[in-house]
Amino acid sequence: MRGAATLQRSLRRVRPRRLGRGGGDSRGVHAARGPARRVGPGARAAPRGGAGRHRANRPDPAVRVTARHGATAAARAGGARAAGARRVSRRRKPEDLRSYRWFGPDDLRSFGHRSRAKQAGFSAEDITGRPVIAILNTWSDANPCHAHFRLRAEEVKRGVWQAGGFPMEIPVLTLGETFMKPSTMLYRNLLAMDAEEALRSYPADGVVLMGGCDKTVPALIMGATSANLPAIFVPAGPMLRGNWRGQTLGSGTDVWKYWAERRAGTIDECAWREMEDGIARSFGTCMTMGTASTMASAVDALGMTLPGASSIPAADSAHPRMAVAAGRRIVEMVWEDLRPRDILTTAAFENAVTAAMALGGSTNAIIHLIAMAGRAGACLDLDRFDALSRRTPFLANIRPSGRFLMEDFFYAGGLPGVLRRLRDLLHTECVTVSGRTLGEHIDGAIVSNDEVIAPRERPLGPEGGVAVLRGNLAPDGAVIKHTAAERRLLQHAGPAVVFRDYNDLAARIDDPSLPVTADSVLVLQNAGPLGGPGMPE
């Protein structure tokens, strides 16, 4: 295919034969979660799948269930678990806490645990009978997107103390896209393992997950789902918008745009250095709708963050307030015994996909959400993404598919505003980490700028931002972020210029003799999760 070989784009969008595993309406698709868990005075609970090594041969403590808003104890089990319709309140006793097995008993091992807590300056009363909250922090000097997490962890701790818990910060692997080579994707599952094993090994009753930069988001959720302790996610938040000579700069997209101009000689070195100074003006993740913002928004729509947390800029004063509130809330979640697998249902994942499609989110969301759903036992596949994208309008005018940046999105109403406009497409009965349903949270949401968040009657596009393609080039399917592509390129035939791998591309892309034209299709081989390795971007 090298040189003048013709690449006929036969990839086409085809309608899937089924909407989900089992077919039928999406709201009828449920995930099998194993045997029902009996709850109530004296009941013995079936193992919940990974609350900790000490728990392996012990049933969960019996809990008392109080139904609210029509929910019943039976709704905790079976089909209701997958449907997402849970609104129950439970109150655990101090001796029911997982950490009590470390610090409560009058035996030699607990003597050692208590004495070492005193070694750290805490009394037995500080740590015994209180929920111990692990704070998994991905802060590192090697990850500038998370530069503020050292301080945010202290703010989470403040909230934990306020609610009567005991915070325990645990550093875990950080995955910084900006410095890490060859690719952070190589280490996503390693961070998931790090998070899971930290939660299994230490006396944690609940966890606050602190991540944001691309792969840290799915990795932390995956690890916490497997451990299945009460968990809440604190996103890093997007950085402030970039600026160069009065022009707004967006990370990622504008870098490639102006690099092309720099190579063409239309921008001099002075201007290029000024852009370098102005494109990343604060801590936080990329302020475009790239992987970081997409995944944070998806986790928000899943119900694993405080409502709207994904849209708050990292440098905004609302961000530390959110961190404190998360610290308070996780203590309540421990007493309520509200766990990730109570939240991460098939219905919740469909909400996340719908949000990502309306936002014009990253194609990486498909890879990560399917992996996350697998940890939770939820049903999600490529056909379901396609079906949901087809019926979801594109509403968020955010780069690279639009004009604005995440800071503008926050001011316009953020994710709650988008979800409010999609209400009829969502499973609003899904419970969130707040203990309330998604519908309750979005009912009061306001959109203050229709340019940034388009109304349903005037969407930016009739379908979601990612299309699923099938054809002879990709028999198992491929995805394209068509909202970020020029319309003229959606149907195109031209000569193929094929590069074997990234090194081949780097060696030949600027070769004046390269047989390339404006109509050429550049094909980069061996750059996926296996061939890259790790799908380098």
Summary of the structure (lengths in Angstrom):
residues: 537
radius of gyration: 24.2
end to end distance: 23.3
largest distance: 79.4
contacts: 1921
relative contact order: 0.13
helix: 40%
strand: 14%
